[in-house]
Amino acid sequence: NGRGLLKGKKVLITAGGTREAIDPVRYIGNYSSGKMGYAIARAALREGAMVHLISTNPPLPHPEGADMEYVSSAVEMKQAVDRQYDTSDVVVMAAAVADYRPAAVADQKIKKETMTSPDLKLTLNPDILLGLGERKQNQVLVGFAAETNDVIAHGREKLVRKNLDLLVANDVSSPESGFHVDENQVSLLTPDGHVSSYPRMAKEDIGTLIIEKIASIMK
Ligand code: PMT
């Protein structure tokens, strides 16, 4: 039960893994379940925020009171995020956005027999968060870094390069934290050089932690 920390603020959150189509029945994806982003959405709603949640995961229960939008690919997510950006006070990019997509999408299912060569040509996706950082006005911009090694150093690099106000670095090397499971292990990095590291805990509680940190940045 919140204290109204984000009362009247519009919070834009992305959640889940993007799906990059190969043909009508196949895609390239990742193991993001959307749980981390949905936990942040629930925490923001408890603090009185207006939440717009852009998700790739329709099976998850809809956080009560959130304005929902479903997308599939990174390009679709970018269009949806860009439409909401100017009117948002806070943006949290918890989605696992694919860095690459197939260079061409086949209109029809590719037949196994015609796949003479198994190599798939890829092309770079836009970096949604980088674009937001470049045209930031008054928004509090929050990014994640999913890392398997040198978590803090890689997180710091993303915080600076993407012009963020808060970076949540998560160690995704252990099967008990990160993608898909109910727990995560995070460190919160801010531009002043401060790092707070937390033990592995429930994503639901990490959502509260992140929202409290955002509220303190906005003060
Ligand atoms: O969904 P869950 O199963 O609960 O798992 C949660 C999670 C591990 C997916 C989540 O906590 C997390 O780390 N999300 C970000 C994953 C990711 O894409 O990390 P990255 O280090 O590749 O990207 C850095 C940041 O840039 C992220 O905020 C990402 O959303 C953003 N990005 C990345 C690539 C891209 N093309 N556009 C982006 O905006």
Residues whose N, C-alpha, C, O or C-beta is under 5 A from the ligand:
A	BS01	PMT	G16 Y31 S32 S33 G34 K35 M36 M93 A94 A95 A96 V97 A98 D99 N125 P126 D127 I128 L129 G143 F144 A145 A146 N170 G178 F179 H180 V181
